[in-house]
Amino acid sequence: MDDGSQAYLNNSAIRTFSVFEFLAKSGFPLTLSAITEGTGLDKATTRRFLTTLCNLGYVDRTTDGKYKMTSRVLDLSSTYLRSVSLPEKSVPYLEEFCRKTMTSTSMAILDGVDVVYVAHVSVREALSVGVQIGTRLPAHATAVGKVLLSHRPTQEVIERYGSDELTTYTSRTIDRVSLLVGALSEIKRQGWAISEEEYELGVRAAACPIVSSDGAVISAINVSTRTADVDRIDFLTQVVPELIRTADLIAKALGGVAEPI
């Protein structure tokens, strides 16, 4: 680390992570005294950091007063590992899909109320939404976002947004969380999602999830076309089934299964 960056270090964050790492490496529940001794921090400071980690859901306090890591820690590692391996293993299938359908396709993961694109392939002139690796788009206004949200608990979705009002991008954007929740229920039942000019006028998209071997939705793939280029019936009867097949191939390559349709 260079000297210039030292000025931006936050001591509270450093000490919080020292508590986090010590507890993680222990492999079993520890008392406050044991954590205090192991980290070299005073008891009041250690308790404050543990309380913060408990509130964030990464640490839990047992009935006998000890502290232990929660399974939420696995979300951090699994998200990283998936983000590293997913694109590499998926791109060949996305490229095949594009060659067959002459469309643009992407893979994305959910991050808060946004989707983050981790892979993108196109054999046509790029759509004006300008999707590329690392692009963030609103989950509620995109097919890939809606299909990912549909596999989250309803209460979690509500809490992610905080208020009922949603940002609108076109006249077709879902503008209320209450309406979004209803749409997500149908999307999960159907197994895939469609976005009809909800983020950008003139753009139609569909998406379906990639499911791991343990049944968790780890990402989703989507296809985007200009409404003027592909007839809606052709999109639904030719492009979407091919997208579902591609999702199945990717899931199998990753050791999982595509969402049952």
N, C-alpha and C positions, 0 to 999 in steps of 0.2 A: 504493500500500500504506500503511495507516495505521500510526501509530507503535506502537500496541499489538502489532501482529503481528510487529514487528521482533524482539521477544524470543524468538520461536519459530523464527527462521531457523536453519538448520543449515549452517554454513560448508562442511563436507565435502560435503554434497549439492550446494551451489552450485558448488563447484569441480569436482565430478564431472561435473555437467551442462555446465560450461564446456568440459571436455575432449570430452564427447560432441558438443556443438554445433559445436566447431571442426573435429572430424574429419568430421562430417556435411556441413558446408558446403564442405569441401575438394574433395570429389568423387573423390578418389583416395587410395591408400595413402600414409601419412606415417611418417617415422621418429620415434623417441622425441624426438630433438633438435628436430625441426621442431615437434612438438606442444608441447614444453616452451617453445620460443621463442614460439610463437603464442599460448599461453594465459598466459604470464607466471608459470607455476608452476615450482618447482624440479623437477629430474629425478626424485628419489625419490618425490615426491608424485604426479607425473604417471604414473610407472610403476605406483604402487599403484592409482590410479584406473583405469588402462587394464586392469590385471589383473582388477579387479572387473568391469569391463564385459565383458571376455573370458569370465569365469566365468558371467556372466549371459546370454551368447550374443549380445550386441549388437555386439560388436567381435571381430575375428579377427586373429591375427598371421600374416603371410605367411611363406613360407620364407626370405625375405631379411631378416626382422626388422622389417618395416614393419607398421603397424596400419591396418585398414580396417573400415568398417561392414559388418555382415552383413544378410542379407535379413530378419532378425527385426524390424528397424526398421520394415519395411513393415507388420508386424502391428499396430503401434501406430496408424499413420495409417489403415490400412484399417478397423480396428475402430471408430475414431472416425467416419470418414466414413460407414460403414455404419449406425452407431447413429443418425446424424443423418438420413439419407435413408430408411432402411428404414421406420420407422413412417409417415412422411408418404405414401409411395407405397403402403404395404400396407393401411392402414386402410380405404379404400373396398372392397377385396376382402374384408377380414375382416367388414365390415358386411354385405355381400351374403351371405356365408356364414351369418352369424347370422340374417338374415331368412329364409333358406331352411330352416335346420335348427332354429331357435328354441333355440339353445344359446349358451354362452359360448366365446369363442375368444381366444387370445393369441399374441403373437410373443415369442420370447426368444433370447438369445445366451448362449454358454457363458463363464463366468468362473471359472477354477479348477475347483473341484468343485461349484460352484453354477450355477444358471441365473439370469439377470437378465431380467425382463420389460420389453420396450421398447414394447409396445402391448397393449391389452386392449379387447375389445368384448363387450358382453353385452346381450341383449334379455330376459333373465329375471332373477329375483331372484339376487343374487350368491351364488356358492358360498361355503361357510364357510371355504375356504382363504384367502379375502380377497386374491386376486390383484389387483394394480394396477400401474401403471407404476413400475418401480424395485424391485418385490418380488423378493427372492432366495429361491430354494427349492433343496433338495438335488438335484443332477442324478441321482443313482442311484435316487431314489425317485419320479421324475416321468417321464412319457412324453417330454416335450420335452427333458429332460435326457439321457435314455437315447439318443434319436435323435441328439443332438448328439455325445455321447460315442462313439457307434458309428462316427463318421467320423474319430476320432482313432486314431493308432497304438496297438496294445495296450500296448506298453511305456510309452508316454506316460501312458496311463490309469492303469497300475499306479503310476507315479511320482507322479502327481497326488495319489493317496490316501495313499501312504507305508506304510500297513499294510493287512493283509487285512480287518480288521474294519470294518464300516460301521454307521452309526447306523440303528436301526430305528424306524419311526413306527407301523407296524401289524404284525400277524403276517404280512402278505404282502410286506413290504419285503425286498428283496435285502440280505442281511446280510454278504456276503463279496465282496471284489473279484474273487476267483477265479470266483465264480458270475456276477458282473456281466459279466466279460469274455466268458464263454460266451454270455450273453444278448445282448450287443452284437453279436457275430458274426452271430447269427440276425436281429437287427434290421436290420443293414446289408444282409443278403441280401434281406430282405423289403421294405425300403424305407421302412418306417414302424414306429412303436412304440406299444405300448399299456400302460397302467398300470391295473391292476385293484385299486383300493383300497390301493395301495402307500404312498401318503402320507397319505391320509385315508379312513377307512371311509365307504362310501356314495358315493364319487366314482370315476367311471371316466373315463379320458382317453386320447386318442390324439394322435400327433404325427408330422409328416413334415418333412423338411429343405427349405430353400430353397437352391438351388445357383446360384452365379454363373456368368458366361460362361466363366471359366477353370477351372470344375469344382470350385471350393472351396465347401464348405458354409458359408454366411455367417450363417444363422439357422435357426430352425425355428418352425412354427406348431403350435398344439395346440387341441384341443376338449375341454371338460370338461362332464360331465353327472352328475346324480345317478343312481345305479343304479336308484332307484325311479321315475324319470321316463322313462327311455328303456330299452326292452328291449335286451338284449345283441345279439340277432340284428339288430334294426333299426339299432343303433349301428354294427355291423360292415358291414352291407350298404347302408346309406343315408348315414349321417353320415360315416364314414371315406372312402368314395369321393369325397364332396363336398369333404372336407378336402384330399385329394390333388389334386383339380381346382383348388382355390383356390391351393394351393402352386404349381402349374404356372403359373397366371395371374400370381401375384406375381413368380415367377422371370422370366417373360417381360417383365413391366413393368420389371424391374430390369436387363434385358439378359442374363439367365441362363436356366437351365433347371431344372425340378424334377428331383428324383432319379428315374431310371428305375425303374419298378415292374415 
